[in-house]
Amino acid sequence: MKTIYLFFIIFLLSNCAQKKEQANVIEGENIEQQMILTYNTGVKALQDGDVLYATKMFKEAELLFPQSDWAPRASLMSAYAFYTQGYYNDSIIELKRYIKLYSKNKNIDYATYLIGINYYESIVDEKKDLRPLEEAIKYFELVKNKYPDTDFAQDANYKLDLIQDLLAAKEIYIARHYMKKEKWVAAINRLKTLIEIFDTSIYAEEALHRLVEVYYIIGLETEAKKYARMLGHNYPSGNWYKQSYLIFNENYYSEMIKVPKEDKTLIEKIKTFF
């Protein structure tokens, strides 16, 4: 949000000189002057919190003089206005139209980033629908790879890490559930998915430990030792690695599959997303 708001402030300030020059514009003198006046009316409405009127003015400004530099600016401001009030779908539609019509505009990086943010912030409304997450990943990856030297890329990379942890948390939660139900094959599949796809998440370490647990319980000690070695190689000083050593003794079964106390609050939050 900080990155988005900072862009918006810079966007407005960059127009200050032009706005002052247009302060005495007489409406109706020519199309460009009408457009600038309409655009500034939209900015004022947005600052006053009247988002719907602001978007109406921005769209009108764009239509008045579509060949001018103000047209893409108005389109982008309309998309931003929709975003500020949580009209994510409207904002996304406007941004995709902007990218299609103004593909050479200097603010394409921001427009791409804002599409990702719209999808990312709509997750709380989608509950069990993973499409917003998938779309957010798609656009954040695009920003990171196509515009690597921008502030947007830096924030997109941060958001991608958060998404990976969120998806990994879902996998570890389900895997723990299967383990408690003694559905070992299902648990193994979930845990392997986690370490293969979300290997950089904060849950990868625990997933390796849980694989050691499951394989030991079902009698595949060689596999258990393999994942224990993998755990030790990647997280030699981690607590999960220390716990894996405890598995290879006859008293371990009664102590297994304990959900860490500090994770319970997080798990409850994760459950609300899916």
Residue pairs with C-beta under 8 A, 6 or more apart in sequence:
3 113
3 151
3 152
3 155
4 80
4 83
4 114
4 117
6 151
7 110
8 80
11 73
11 76
11 77
12 43
15 43
15 73
18 36
19 40
19 43
22 33
22 36
22 37
22 40
25 33
25 36
25 37
26 33
27 33
27 34
27 37
28 34
31 64
31 65
32 65
32 68
32 70
34 64
35 61
35 64
35 65
35 68
35 70
35 74
36 61
36 70
38 57
38 60
38 61
38 64
39 57
39 58
39 61
39 70
39 73
39 74
39 77
41 57
42 53
42 54
42 55
42 56
42 57
42 58
42 61
42 74
42 77
42 78
42 81
43 54
43 77
45 51
45 53
45 54
45 57
46 54
46 77
46 81
46 84
51 81
51 82
51 84
51 85
51 87
54 77
54 78
54 81
55 78
55 81
55 82
55 90
58 74
58 75
58 77
58 78
58 81
59 74
59 75
59 78
61 70
61 71
61 74
62 70
62 71
62 72
62 74
62 75
62 78
65 71
71 102
72 98
72 101
72 102
72 105
72 107
75 94
75 97
75 98
75 101
75 102
76 95
76 98
76 107
76 110
76 111
78 94
79 91
79 94
79 95
79 98
79 111
79 114
80 91
80 114
82 88
82 90
82 91
82 94
83 91
83 114
83 117
83 118
86 121
88 118
88 119
88 121
88 122
88 125
89 118
89 122
91 114
91 118
92 115
92 118
92 119
95 111
95 112
95 114
95 115
95 118
96 115
98 105
98 111
99 108
99 111
99 112
102 108
105 111
109 143
109 146
109 147
109 150
109 152
110 152
112 139
112 142
112 143
112 146
112 147
112 152
113 139
113 140
113 143
113 147
113 152
113 155
113 156
115 135
115 139
116 135
116 136
116 138
116 139
116 140
116 142
116 143
116 156
116 159
117 136
117 159
119 132
119 133
119 135
119 136
119 139
120 132
120 133
120 136
120 140
120 159
120 163
122 132
123 132
123 133
123 136
123 273
124 273
126 132
127 272
127 273
127 274
128 274
130 274
133 163
133 166
133 167
136 159
136 163
137 160
137 163
139 156
140 156
140 157
140 159
140 160
140 163
141 156
141 160
143 150
143 152
143 153
143 156
144 153
144 156
144 157
144 160
147 153
161 200
164 198
164 200
164 201
165 198
165 201
165 202
165 203
166 270
166 273
167 197
167 198
167 201
168 194
168 198
168 201
168 202
168 203
168 204
168 207
169 201
169 203
169 266
169 267
169 270
170 270
170 273
170 274
171 190
171 191
171 193
171 194
171 198
171 203
171 207
172 190
172 191
172 194
172 203
172 206
172 207
172 210
173 267
173 270
173 271
174 190
175 187
175 190
175 191
175 194
175 207
175 210
176 187
176 210
176 257
176 259
178 184
178 186
178 187
178 190
179 187
179 210
179 213
179 214
179 256
179 257
180 257
184 214
184 217
184 218
187 210
187 214
188 211
188 214
188 215
191 207
191 210
191 211
191 214
192 211
194 201
194 203
194 204
194 207
195 204
195 207
195 208
195 211
198 204
204 234
205 231
205 234
205 235
205 238
205 240
205 241
206 240
208 227
208 230
208 231
208 234
208 235
208 240
208 244
209 231
209 240
209 241
209 243
209 244
211 223
211 224
211 227
212 224
212 225
212 227
212 228
212 231
212 244
212 247
213 224
213 247
213 256
213 257
215 221
215 223
215 224
215 227
216 224
216 247
216 248
216 252
217 253
217 256
221 248
224 247
224 248
227 244
228 241
228 244
228 245
228 247
231 238
231 240
231 241
231 244
232 241
232 244
235 241
246 252
246 255
247 256
259 267
